[in-house]
Amino acid sequence: MSPSTTPKPTLASRLLTLFAPVEPGEATTALLLTATVFLLLCAYYFLKVVREPLILAGGGAEVKTYAAAGQAGILVVMVTFHAWLARALRRLALVGGIYGFFGVCLLGFAAAATQKWSIGIPFYLFVGVFSLMVISQFWAFASDVYTEAQGKRLFAIVGVGSSVGAVAGSAIAGAFFTRLGVAGLLIAAAGTLAICGGLLAVVDARERSVERQPPSKDHEVQSSKSGLSMVFGDRYLFGIAALSFLANMVNTTGEYLLDRTLLESLGAAVDAKEQIATFKSHLFVAVNTIGVLLQLFVASRALRILGVIRVLYILPVIALFGYSTLATVPLLLAVTLAKTAENSVDYSLQSTARQALYLVTTREEKFVAKTFIDTFVVRFGDVSAAVMIAIAAYFHAGTRIVASLNVVLVIAWLFAVRNLGRARPTGEA
């Protein structure tokens, strides 16, 4: 390209280079994707703040954990149907259709809430499926838009939208929970989801016009392989699946430890529902504020200096320290600090590195295998955590014992990262 036709750096691209290298012509799409994931996380945290008091006050920490197992059954059907859609539709139609479906469901739940129906468990199931499908489709879309080199540079910037959206969404939901109520927040989430679909349409049109994808890439998914067969037929994808399974099992068990300790500290408080909502809102703000700082100033630099695989070691090391501490000091403060550290890194460094793993995969693997891993495999981790918690509850195991079990899982997680590094196509350590 001659100097006369080379795009000149804009003010936006110059500002973004404070956080990651941005080449001329890349800033607009990066900002559009950042805005989209910002709004997606806002919508999710509207639902998450609503979900917590509904499920905890309606059934307790055990019911919350067991209900997650039901999501796996729902996802078996959804993942199968999604694989068919991924082969029949272009990427924008696929993602837009999924967003539209969830938006209609949200309006249905809002109508049920206005009628004072009991929606705690079905809404919990819905939010779990929503969070996995909606976020997975966004990142599949983003990884398909960018080349591997672009993604490694720009995912750190796009991820800022995720971290900031989580902070904004939890703060807004906490502030307006009593004013808007459940129905109001659900309607707001549905409207936000519609805006996200529009932004992705702009990105799709823009990127198709400049044709940044390499000519060797197929434009649409053509194979008939299922996500399951892809995962078990490829060592690298299997490694990602093992990592996702163990990481989510550890996180789910940790959430149970936090909820259990929180409920024990509240006892028979009259205003337990409001106290739970306030505590969770404050926790989400703290976790995501730290996550924003890590995403802004650490994520891009860590990926460049350490590489994707080495960054993936950071979270299990933190979790190992946190749950080892909980096994000794099972207090609410200790649990809160451990989960704050774990979740803040999970939502920033870990998330960015995990999404970057798919930059070296094919389009089919991004939209079919990735969806299978991000939904069914992740929820199978929830099922496994639920089984472990059920066994622990049956034997009246205390917090120390459950935390010790999580320590064992974290050690297995560390081995999974090592094996994934050996299977990575680029050979990156």
Secondary structure, 3 states (H helix, E strand, C coil): CCCCCCCCCCHHHHHHCCCCCCCCCCHHHHHHHHHHHHHHHHHHHHHHHHHHHHHHHHHHHHHHHHHHHHHHHHHHHHHHHHHHHHHHCCHHHHHHHHHHHHHHHHHHHHHHHHCCCCCHHHHHHHHHHHHHHHHHHHHHHHHHHCCHHHHHHHHHHHHHHHHHHHHHHHHHHHHHHHHHHHHHHHHHHHHHHHHHHHHHHHHHHHHHHHCCCCCCCCCCCCCCCCHHHHHHCCHHHHHHHHHHHHHHHHHHHHHHHHHHHHHHHHCCCCCHHHHHHHHHHHHHHHHHHHHHHHHHHHHHHHHHHHCHHHHCCHHHHHHHHHHHHHCCCCCHHHHHHHHHHHHHHHHHHHHHHHHHHHHHCCHHHHHHHHHHHHHHHHHHHHHHHHHHHHHHHHCCCCHHHHHHHHHHHHHHHHHHHHHHHHHCCCCCC
